[in-house]
Amino acid sequence: MKPHEFWQDIHAPDSFDVTDPHIGFFPATLGDGRQIQLPIRPLADGEHALASLIINQASFPVVEALADDLAQKFESFDVDAIVGLPTLGLTLAAEVARRLGHSRYVPLGTSRKFWYLDELSVPMSSITTQQQKRLYIDPRMLPLLEGRRVALVDDVISSGTSIIAGLSLLAASSIEPVVIGAAMLQSDRWKEKLASFGEQWPGRVQGIFTTPMLKRAGDGWIC
């Protein structure tokens, strides 16, 4: 596949073989059996790789399918406020909020506006950028979250660093999400880090699909 062709189609169940080895792409499977082709990104050591999802490059039908799935997973949590993590989590958070019948959502950000408060910010980095930033919440948005059942949404949970930054920021305002959601749970490295932040958190995570850490095997990759 050409690079711009990934994330553009939802394929019927069993369109692709999910057994090893994977060559060219990794077939992620949604809860209803449908599949998405994800590019494989080799890591720096050349021997391991991860499947990748860049949700704001996905087609609208793909984004809609992912939002439908995550909204369904949230229904049992009686969520009445959605918080989105920047940058790519904002795309998914907005669509999930729409499907739950909300009129808006609360986006967190890394750009400091002059009315923001330093005490309502935390350091933040991600596996894809490695650039240290600060995560902010607009203080004017806090009344939308206080005393409400909040869901924290990102596009991908990989190392867990971004989710912990979001949880830390919300905790500064005594807000504890009832559920955490993501389109992709990338390997299981995040579980230990999230558990070290609070033993309740791994059990509150809802993902649409999980992708493994891959190992090189000849011309392909195996789980």
Sequence and secondary structure as in RCSB ss.txt:
>XXXX:A:sequence
MKPHEFWQDIHAPDSFDVTDPHIGFFPATLGDGRQIQLPIRPLADGEHALASLIINQASFPVVEALADDLAQKFE
SFDVDAIVGLPTLGLTLAAEVARRLGHSRYVPLGTSRKFWYLDELSVPMSSITTQQQKRLYIDPRMLPLLEGRRV
ALVDDVISSGTSIIAGLSLLAASSIEPVVIGAAMLQSDRWKEKLASFGEQWPGRVQGIFTTPMLKRAGDGWIC
>XXXX:A:secstr
  GGGTT   B TTSS  SS B S EEEE TTS EEEE EEE TTSSEEEE   GGGS HHHHHHHHHHHHHHHG
GGT  EEEE TTTHHHHHHHHHHHTT S  EE BSS  TT  GGGEEEE  TTT   EEEE  GGGGGGTTTS E
EEEEEEESSSHHHHHHHHHHHTTT   SEEEEEEEESSHHHHHHHHH TTSGGGEEEEEEE  EEEETTEEE 
